[in-house]
Amino acid sequence: MSTANVPAYWLYGERRGDRFPDALHIETINARSAINNWRIQPHRHQDMHQFFLIVAGGGRARIDGVDHRLAPGTAMLITPFVIHEFWFEAGTIGYVASVAEVILRRLFEREPMTMQTLAGPRVLDQPLDRPEVQELLAAMQAALAEFGRNAGGREIALSAHAALLATWFARAASQVSRSLEPSADGRIALVQRFVARVEADFRSHQPLDAYARQLGVSVPHLTRCCRETLGHPAIRIIHDRLMIEARRYLVYTSMSISQIAFGLGFSDPAYFSRFFAARAGLSPSDYRAAG
């Protein structure tokens, strides 16, 4: 499979438009792997970090073309755009926590150097009985319990658990057990810069040619790089980012549709409603009611 054909998902097997805007998603490894015969095919995530811990069993991972053995105590950080795949032993026990890039940036906005330690993929091999690994295990278990509880203050609690997990990996990465170099593919570097610029000012609704000029490339080249690395055009990155924020407002606030529209830079609430419905398959009010 060429890198151009590697699918980009929110969670494995799920379209990006299906994502639910929780601050943290966490599940056991077997929840998604067992139904796929313990084989997770090559894929990548555009704007999400994943944190893994193997508790029992193991297998093998291939991360950006490099093979790694998985055993009890192995902790992995998978960062945006990194191609990865897994061959888990049947019955493997472990956890995978997923946090959107935008959430992590908000959590670590006062500590940019900490965020920088999470910029590349990592594989950390330590015995499961080490105190620091037991600390991670306890954090994963607590996060999973909170995720399934659906209690009041859910967003605050999940954000706190996301911060704890990310901090554990940032501290472990700073002591580096084994690190992987990010891909040198120039297309991926360009797309990462584009995504960062969209993240910085998506509410301004800048046209695509403005972003291309800032990046020093043509619109066709930027669009081609996005298609080859993510499987969709550059304009969709802008639209997806607006949709992420719109979903979060609809689910977690009581703001009116008009307030959300204006807050996201739309000058016409009716246009915002059409924009949202065309991508979500539901009007903003129906999406809020269903959530």
Secondary structure, DSSP 8 states (H G I E B T S, - for coil): --GGG--B-SSTTS-GGG----S-EEEEHHHHHGGGTTEEEEEB-SSEEEEEEEEE--EEEEETTEEEEE-TT-EEEE-TT--EEEEE-TT-EEEEEEEEHHHHHHHTTT-HHHHHTTSS-EEE---TTSHHHHHHHHHHHHHHHHHHH--TTHHHHHHHHHHHHHHHHHHHHHT-SSB------HHHHHHHHHHHHHHHHGGG---HHHHHHHHTS-HHHHHHHHHHHHSS-HHHHHHHHHHHHHHHHHHH----HHHHHHHTT-S-HHHHHHHHHHHHSS-HHHHHHH-
